């Protein structure tokens, strides 16, 4: 979009470029560090707060280093009704971290998500791109140990 000055872009146009830039940068390093966000803000000519706001709004734009294996526990209503909190507690016990954290060795990160599309197998979780449903404490322990 041109605002009347040759070679410049409107603020709205610059904001529209943020998401594709942030997705590309997150793909390069696996997450968006403060330095990366600051660089993007400078390149896009927007303030750092705006870049941070966009980065933290989208769950697929990680703002911290993630583990090799990302565990996503579903917290939608069917999973919640079938003891999603028990699943979370079992995972915490197995890997020693809470939601939003990464193990010291970088092997696991634990995230709570709204839905993973497995309501018919609640409670459910995903590890990387693999779905695990109908979870029990014993099943969770076996899955974690296999990784």
C-alpha positions as CSV (number, residue, x, y, z in Angstrom):
1,X,0.0,0.0,0.0
2,X,1.4,3.4,-0.9
3,X,0.8,6.4,1.4
4,X,1.8,9.0,-1.2
5,X,5.6,8.7,-0.6
6,X,7.5,6.7,-3.2
7,X,9.2,3.6,-1.7
8,X,7.4,3.7,1.7
9,X,4.7,1.5,3.1
10,X,1.8,2.3,5.3
11,X,1.8,1.2,9.0
12,X,-1.1,-1.2,8.1
13,X,1.0,-2.8,5.3
14,X,4.0,-3.2,7.6
15,X,1.8,-4.9,10.3
16,X,0.5,-7.3,7.6
17,X,4.1,-8.4,6.9
18,X,4.8,-9.2,10.6
19,X,3.2,-12.7,10.7
20,X,5.0,-14.1,7.6
21,X,8.3,-12.7,8.8
22,X,7.8,-14.1,12.3
23,X,6.8,-17.5,11.0
24,X,10.0,-17.6,8.9
25,X,12.2,-16.5,11.8
26,X,10.6,-19.0,14.2
27,X,11.3,-21.7,11.6
28,X,15.0,-20.8,11.4
29,X,15.8,-21.0,15.1
30,X,12.8,-22.9,16.5
31,X,11.7,-19.9,18.6
32,X,11.6,-16.1,18.6
33,X,14.1,-14.7,21.0
34,X,14.0,-11.1,22.2
35,X,16.9,-10.3,19.8
36,X,15.1,-11.8,16.8
37,X,11.9,-9.9,17.7
38,X,13.9,-6.7,18.1
39,X,15.5,-7.2,14.7
40,X,12.1,-7.9,13.1
41,X,10.7,-4.7,14.7
42,X,13.6,-2.7,13.2
43,X,13.2,-4.3,9.8
44,X,9.4,-3.9,9.7
45,X,9.7,-0.4,11.2
46,X,7.2,-1.1,14.0
47,X,7.7,-1.0,17.8
48,X,9.0,-4.1,19.7
49,X,5.7,-4.2,21.7
50,X,3.7,-4.8,18.6
51,X,6.1,-7.6,17.4
52,X,5.8,-9.2,20.9
53,X,2.1,-8.9,20.9
54,X,1.8,-10.7,17.5
55,X,4.4,-13.3,18.6
56,X,2.6,-14.2,21.8
57,X,-0.9,-14.2,20.3
58,X,-0.2,-17.2,18.0
59,X,0.6,-20.4,19.8
60,X,2.6,-21.7,16.8
61,X,5.1,-18.8,17.3
62,X,7.1,-20.0,20.2
63,X,8.9,-17.2,22.2
64,X,11.1,-19.6,24.2
65,X,13.3,-22.5,23.3
66,X,11.4,-25.7,23.1
67,X,12.4,-29.3,23.8
68,X,13.1,-31.9,21.2
69,X,9.8,-33.5,22.0
70,X,6.8,-31.2,22.5
71,X,4.0,-32.7,24.6
72,X,0.7,-31.0,24.0
73,X,-2.1,-31.9,26.4
74,X,-5.7,-31.2,25.3
75,X,-7.8,-29.2,27.7
76,X,-11.0,-29.0,25.7
77,X,-14.3,-29.9,27.5
78,X,-14.3,-33.6,26.6
79,X,-10.7,-34.1,27.8
80,X,-11.3,-31.9,30.8
81,X,-14.4,-34.1,31.7
82,X,-12.2,-37.2,31.4
83,X,-9.5,-36.0,33.7
84,X,-7.1,-33.8,31.6
85,X,-5.7,-32.5,34.9
86,X,-4.8,-36.0,35.9
87,X,-3.0,-36.4,32.5
88,X,-1.1,-33.2,33.2
89,X,-0.2,-34.3,36.7
90,X,1.1,-37.7,35.4
91,X,3.2,-36.0,32.8
92,X,4.6,-33.6,35.3
93,X,5.5,-36.6,37.5
94,X,7.2,-38.4,34.6
95,X,9.3,-35.6,33.2
96,X,9.6,-33.2,36.2
97,X,8.3,-30.0,34.6
98,X,5.1,-28.1,34.5
99,X,3.1,-26.5,31.6
100,X,5.1,-23.9,29.7
101,X,8.4,-25.4,30.8
102,X,11.2,-27.4,29.1
103,X,13.4,-30.0,30.8
104,X,17.0,-29.0,31.6
105,X,18.3,-31.6,29.1
106,X,16.1,-30.1,26.3
107,X,14.3,-33.4,25.7
108,X,10.7,-32.3,26.5
109,X,8.5,-29.3,26.6
110,X,5.0,-29.4,28.1
111,X,2.1,-27.3,26.7
112,X,-1.6,-27.1,27.4
113,X,-3.6,-26.5,24.3
114,X,-7.3,-25.9,23.6
115,X,-8.0,-28.8,21.2
116,X,-6.1,-31.4,19.2
117,X,-9.1,-32.8,17.5
118,X,-9.3,-36.1,19.4
119,X,-12.4,-35.7,21.4
120,X,-13.5,-39.3,20.7
121,X,-10.3,-40.5,22.4
122,X,-10.3,-38.1,25.4
123,X,-8.2,-37.6,27.4
124,X,-5.6,-37.0,24.7
125,X,-2.2,-35.6,24.0
126,X,0.2,-35.2,21.1
127,X,3.9,-35.6,21.2
128,X,5.3,-33.8,18.3
129,X,2.9,-34.9,15.5
130,X,1.8,-38.2,17.1
131,X,-1.6,-38.5,18.8
132,X,-2.1,-40.5,21.9
133,X,-5.7,-41.0,23.3
134,X,-7.7,-42.7,26.0
135,X,-4.8,-41.9,28.3
136,X,-4.2,-43.4,31.8
137,X,-1.4,-42.8,34.2
138,X,0.2,-46.2,33.2
139,X,-0.2,-45.5,29.5
140,X,1.4,-42.1,29.9
141,X,4.4,-43.5,31.8
142,X,4.9,-46.1,29.1
143,X,4.7,-43.5,26.3
144,X,7.2,-41.2,28.0
145,X,9.6,-44.0,28.8
146,X,9.5,-45.1,25.1
147,X,10.8,-41.7,24.0
